[in-house]
Amino acid sequence: MSDPLYLSLWFPSFSGPEMLPHILAVLKQFPFSPQRPGINYLALHPVSWNEATLLEQRFTPAISPEEALVIAADHIHDDFAYVFEAYWDLWTPDESGRQWTLVPTLVKFVVHGEEFDERTSEQSGHIEVDFGLDAPFLHEELALTGENEAKVRANVQKLVEFTTHAEKNTRTSGRVLWSESEDNLAQKLIARLQKVQ
């Protein structure tokens, strides 16, 4: 059963304009899809998720992280949340499970101001990276043999490299990679990859 997968990041100080360099630092660690590079969508949410967005904009072609932050910078408040959407390439099998291609896959960067939605940042992180479902990193429906194993491992490696770089290169004070189920993702990955050894 697939679960949504997230990376939560916290920083020592994340109020007002201090948010901007942290957001940029995280986005600079992200391996954007060469097929769909840059930020494709930006939304600004005031006060809570129940309020109407202050701004929503799609970008075709996509814009650079720096350009997206210039737009967001006009509305930096501790009680706002900011959603940036981007794509990275993950190996994805066809319906037969035998042919694999690199497919641009959506990732959302959700930035919580410290006063947004009853201080949701305390639980969810100042920056929460939403990877979508964990299926590309497990592919539990496939037998892990030969190429299948190599492609799943490549996806896992991309996830691990990004989370490691996000922690080491952005001055975080805390990091948690988690899924909505109670299952430990690291244990699921290890168990899945050990089945082929």
URDATA-V210816 format. One record per helix or strand of 3 or more residues. SS is the DSSP state (helix for helix, strand for strand). FROM is the first residue (numbers start at 1). LEN is the number of residues. If there is no record, write none. Layout:
[[SS;FROM;LEN] [SS;FROM;LEN]]
//
This chain:
[[strand;4;8] [helix;18;12] [strand;39;8] [strand;53;11] [helix;65;9] [strand;80;14] [strand;100;13] [helix;121;4] [strand;127;7] [helix;134;4] [helix;147;22] [strand;172;8] [helix;185;10]]
//
